[in-house]
Amino acid sequence: MAAPADTDREWMAAAARLAMRARPLCRPNPGVGALLVSGEGSPRVAARGWTREGGRPHAEAVALDGYADGGATGMTLYVTLEPCAHASKRGRACCDVVADARPARVVIGQRDPDPRTAGEGIARLEREGIEVALLDDPASAASLADYFTLRSRGRPRVTLKLALSLDGCIALADGTSRWITGEAARAHVHAMRARHDAILVGGATWRADRPRLDVRLPGLGERSPRRLVLTRGVQPDGVTVINEPAAIADLEGALSLYVEGGAGAAAAFLSADLVDELHLYRAPVMIGDGLRALGSLGLGGAEGLESAHGRWQRGMSCRLGSDMFTAYQRIR
Ligand SMILES: NC(=O)c1ccc[n+]([C@@H]2O[C@H](COP(=O)([O-])OP(=O)(O)OC[C@H]3O[C@@H](n4cnc5c(N)ncnc54)[C@H](OP(=O)(O)O)[C@@H]3O)[C@@H](O)[C@H]2O)c1
């Protein structure tokens, strides 16, 4: 395996940003990004690709297809995930497609844990005399987090979103929660919905608010995720019901789940340690005697408090109008 060059991480970060365009329509396949870069002294992007709807064609195939005759002699191909080593009815193995195009180098973000590839994509490229570098960089890892969670934990990656007052309430005491946050934060939530395969609320929120749980951003309506309700009760119309958080392992074809509360559903997912990412929207309002953001997590005493530490790492933070958005990742 060749050593990475200095600029490889920057190009890979660009490929990882492209990969975001694939999600979630590429399900059940991972969203992968690929960049074909030509020229050594002043490199430029010759072609770009990301996984297409339904999972095929794969990103490398799209990028190579987009470049004149598909040949890539002397160029570098950046791809966030190891090219697949298995052909399917819908396409050739990507390592063969790449080998035929004869790039000088292939820089790979992450090794593919799929046992049908798992290092074989890299080995085949090297057998063809193509230089391969494996980066294992944070940008490609983050762009593939859903896929890696599904592979390693056998369930979709879960993001829990909560819109909070400064004093940690998600609704007034009478249940009113429209709206705690402002327009910019709510638009951000819709953009997040558009990136997920499925969206869930607790039974009480479903009964109280009848949320549409769709994407209301221009041009993204078709990205509305599949709707789920967590309930031990009667199945409401038009949604899928799950009776316990662990049942998300049976959601076919879903790599990511967006949990939108309320407090009971949020606590149920946190107690089961099924939340991988927290998205907190904090509005500059005080509610006082309202509905707390979370139901019981069963913590008690000094031991409980100690176990609450060291679980979350702060990620991206930004202002959205007068609200603050902060993401936290579960440390595992
Ligand atoms: N600000 C925000 O971000 C936000 C977001 C969402 C909701 N809200 C507000 O939150 C309030 C509702 O919150 P809530 O805490 O009362 O209710 P909730 O979390 O929406 O729903 C609780 C219900 O979820 C089901 N459930 C919970 N744990 C479960 C488990 N382990 N297994 C199976 N089912 C389980 C049960 O449904 P069944 O009773 O059907 O069995 C339970 O009654 C509303 O006022 C809503 O407007 C605010």
The ligand as a Tripos MOL2 file, in Angstrom:
@<TRIPOS>MOLECULE
LIG
   48    52     1     0     0
SMALL
NO_CHARGES

@<TRIPOS>ATOM
      1 N1        -39.7570   20.4350   21.4940 N.am      1 LIG1
      2 C1        -39.5660   19.2610   20.8920 C.2       1 LIG1
      3 O1        -38.5160   18.9750   20.2980 O.2       1 LIG1
      4 C2        -40.6850   18.2620   20.8970 C.ar      1 LIG1
      5 C3        -40.6230   17.1560   20.0430 C.ar      1 LIG1
      6 C4        -41.6420   16.2080   20.0960 C.ar      1 LIG1
      7 C5        -42.6810   16.3650   20.9830 C.ar      1 LIG1
      8 N2        -42.7430   17.4600   21.7890 N.ar      1 LIG1
      9 C6        -43.8280   17.6050   22.7740 C.3       1 LIG1
     10 O2        -43.6670   16.5540   23.7100 O.3       1 LIG1
     11 C7        -44.9530   16.2100   24.2360 C.3       1 LIG1
     12 C8        -45.0870   14.6990   24.1880 C.3       1 LIG1
     13 O3        -44.0060   14.1040   24.8930 O.3       1 LIG1
     14 P1        -44.2920   12.8730   25.8830 P.3       1 LIG1
     15 O4        -43.0160   12.6260   26.6180 O.co2     1 LIG1
     16 O5        -45.5200   13.1390   26.6430 O.co2     1 LIG1
     17 O6        -44.6070   11.6960   24.8880 O.3       1 LIG1
     18 P2        -43.8510   10.9700   23.6820 P.3       1 LIG1
     19 O7        -42.4420   10.7800   23.9960 O.co2     1 LIG1
     20 O8        -44.2110   11.6420   22.4010 O.co2     1 LIG1
     21 O9        -44.5990    9.5950   23.6900 O.3       1 LIG1
     22 C9        -44.5680    8.7670   24.8140 C.3       1 LIG1
     23 C10       -45.1680    7.4770   24.3600 C.3       1 LIG1
     24 O10       -44.2300    6.7570   23.6130 O.3       1 LIG1
     25 C11       -44.4280    5.3810   23.7700 C.3       1 LIG1
     26 N3        -43.2870    4.8130   24.4450 N.ar      1 LIG1
     27 C12       -42.3960    5.4390   25.2470 C.ar      1 LIG1
     28 N4        -41.4550    4.5630   25.6440 N.ar      1 LIG1
     29 C13       -41.7320    3.4060   25.0550 C.ar      1 LIG1
     30 C14       -41.1180    2.1230   25.0720 C.ar      1 LIG1
     31 N5        -39.9890    1.8910   25.7500 N.pl3     1 LIG1
     32 N6        -41.6860    1.1310   24.3630 N.ar      1 LIG1
     33 C15       -42.8080    1.3700   23.6400 C.ar      1 LIG1
     34 N7        -43.4330    2.5590   23.5870 N.ar      1 LIG1
     35 C16       -42.9010    3.5500   24.3110 C.ar      1 LIG1
     36 C17       -45.6830    5.2470   24.6480 C.3       1 LIG1
     37 O11       -46.7380    5.3260   23.6970 O.3       1 LIG1
     38 P3        -48.2220    4.7800   23.9130 P.3       1 LIG1
     39 O12       -48.7720    5.5820   25.0320 O.co2     1 LIG1
     40 O13       -48.8850    5.0580   22.6020 O.co2     1 LIG1
     41 O14       -48.0960    3.3200   24.2120 O.co2     1 LIG1
     42 C18       -45.5990    6.5080   25.4740 C.3       1 LIG1
     43 O15       -46.8170    6.8790   26.0440 O.3       1 LIG1
     44 C19       -45.9520   16.9290   23.4000 C.3       1 LIG1
     45 O16       -46.3780   18.0570   24.1310 O.3       1 LIG1
     46 C20       -45.1880   17.3820   22.1800 C.3       1 LIG1
     47 O17       -45.7120   18.5710   21.6360 O.3       1 LIG1
     48 C21       -41.7530   18.4050   21.7710 C.ar      1 LIG1
@<TRIPOS>BOND
     1     1     2 1
     2     2     3 2
     3     2     4 1
     4     4     5 ar
     5     4    48 ar
     6     5     6 ar
     7     6     7 ar
     8     7     8 ar
     9     8     9 1
    10     8    48 ar
    11     9    10 1
    12     9    46 1
    13    10    11 1
    14    11    12 1
    15    11    44 1
    16    12    13 1
    17    13    14 1
    18    14    15 2
    19    14    16 1
    20    14    17 1
    21    17    18 1
    22    18    19 2
    23    18    20 1
    24    18    21 1
    25    21    22 1
    26    22    23 1
    27    23    24 1
    28    23    42 1
    29    24    25 1
    30    25    26 1
    31    25    36 1
    32    26    27 ar
    33    26    35 ar
    34    27    28 ar
    35    28    29 ar
    36    29    30 ar
    37    29    35 ar
    38    30    31 1
    39    30    32 ar
    40    32    33 ar
    41    33    34 ar
    42    34    35 ar
    43    36    37 1
    44    36    42 1
    45    37    38 1
    46    38    39 2
    47    38    40 1
    48    38    41 1
    49    42    43 1
    50    44    45 1
    51    44    46 1
    52    46    47 1
@<TRIPOS>SUBSTRUCTURE
     1 LIG1         1 GROUP 0 **** ****
